[in-house]
């Protein structure tokens, strides 16, 4: 194989290697981005679920409160105690205790939901970062392959390659990397 053909084959190999590596890394980053998208969706679902569980538990506690207060009123009535003074105060305190427990249940479920939403936002951010990294990896690896090809063929050395038809002898005009021309000594 002639020197020019060897350089051309090497250059093509470098470019194809860069493209293959870029595609491989692109796919890896896209797969990671898909995992982050799934995690974000799962976290949003968990936030919704936490709110629903909180509402359900608050409703159950409200039913418990209503039952307990009904039983308390019935016991006071059976004992002949009027619902004024101390019995009324006792029922009022019982009501307040249950209301505080209900508010606590709702508050705790909201904290859980907001934590899940924060996780969803973080996962969405990570997903977007991986998508950007996928594109950058593809472009970077293709550029590395092209650069390697240029250097292996002699184009990256500041002059034209022999494969491109330059004899490279003394007194030959060459094109420099900064776009100017010069004469080889």
N, C-alpha and C positions, 0 to 999 in steps of 0.2 A: 504494500500500500504506500502511496506517495506521501510525503510529509504534509502537503496541503490537505489531502483526503483524511489523514490521521487527525489533523487539527480540526477539520470540519466535523468529523465523527465525534471527537472529544467535546467540541462545543455543543453539538446536538445532544449528546449524552448529559452534559451539564444542565442544559435548559430543561430537558425532560425530567431529570432528577429533581430539579427545583420545583417544577410543576407537580410532580408526584408527591413530593414532600409537602408542598403547600396544600394540595387537596387532602392529604391525610390529616394534617393538622387542622384544616378547616372543618373536616368531618368530626374530629375529636371535640373541637370547641362547640360545634353545633349540638353534639350529643350532650355535652355538659350543660349548655344553655337549655336544652329540653328538660333535663333533670331539675334545673332551677325553676323553670316554668311550672313543672308539675308540683314542686314543693310550694311555690307561691299559691297555686290553686288549692292545694291541700290546706295551707295555713288560712286562706280566706274561708274555706269550708269549716275549719275548726273554729274560727271566729263566730261564724253564723251559728254553729252548733252550741258554742258556749253561751250565746245570748238566749237561744231556745231553751237550753237546760236551765238557765237562770230563771227565765220566765215560768217554766214548768214548776221548778222548785218553789218559787215565790207563790204561785197559785196554790200549791199543796200546803204551804205554810199558812196561807190565808184561810184555807178550808179548816186546817187544824185550829187556827185561832177562833174561827166562827163556832166550831164544835165545842171547844174548851169554854168559850164565853157563854154559850147556850147552857152547857152543863153547870157552869158556875151560877148563872141566874136561876136555873131550876133548883139547885141545891139550896140557894138562899131562900127561894120562895117556899120550898118544902119545909124549911126550918122556921118559917114564919118571919124571916128577917126582911125588912123593907129595903129597897135598893137605894137608900139614901145614906149619907154619912160614910162610915167605914166600908160597908159592902160596895157602895158605888166607887169609892176610892180604890178598893182592891180590884174591881173590874176594870177601872180606868188604867191602873198600873199594868194589869195583865195585857190589855189592849196595846199599850205603849211598848211593852216588851216584845210582843209579836210583831208590831210594826217595825221596830228596830231590827229584828231578825230578818224580816222580809227585805228591808232596805239593804241590809248587809249581804244577803244572797244576791240581790240584783247588782250591787256594787262589785262583789267578787267576780261575778260572771262577766261584767263589763271590763274589768281589769284583764281577765283571761282573754276576752275577745280582742281587746286592744293590743295585747302582747302578740296574739296570733296575726293581727293585721300588720303590726310592725315587722314581724318575720316575713310576711308576704311581700311587703315593700322591699325588704332586704333581698329576698330571693329574686324579685323582679329586677332589681338593680344588678344583681349578679348575672342574671340571664342576659341583660343588655350588654354587660361587660364582656361576656363570653361571645356574644354575637359579633361585637366589635373586634375582639381578639381573633375570631375566626377569619374575618376579612383581612386583618393586618397580617396574620400568619400566611395566608395565601399570597398576598401581594409581596411580602417580604421574601418568601422562599422563591417565588418566580424571579424577583429582582436579584437574589443571590445566584440563582442559576444563570441568568443572563450575564451578570458580572463575571462569574467564573468562566463562562463561555468566551466572553470578550478577552479576558486575560489569557486563557489557554490558546486562543487563536492569534494572539499577538496584538489585538486591537486595543487592549488596555494598557499597552506599554508606552503610549504617547506617539506612536507612529502607525503607519498603515502596515498591514501584515503582508508577508510574502505571498500568502494564499490569495490576497486581493490583487496581486499583480505587481507589487513594488519589488524592485530588485534589491533595494536596501544598500546599495553600494555607496561609496563616497561621492559626494556631489549630487545625491538624489534629493529631490524636494520631498519633504514629509509634512504631514499635517499633525500639529501638536494637539494635545488634549484641551488646551485653552482656545482652540479654534484658529490659531495663527499657523502660518507655514514657516518652515525653516529649511536649511540645507544641511544635510548630513555631512560631517567632515570625515 
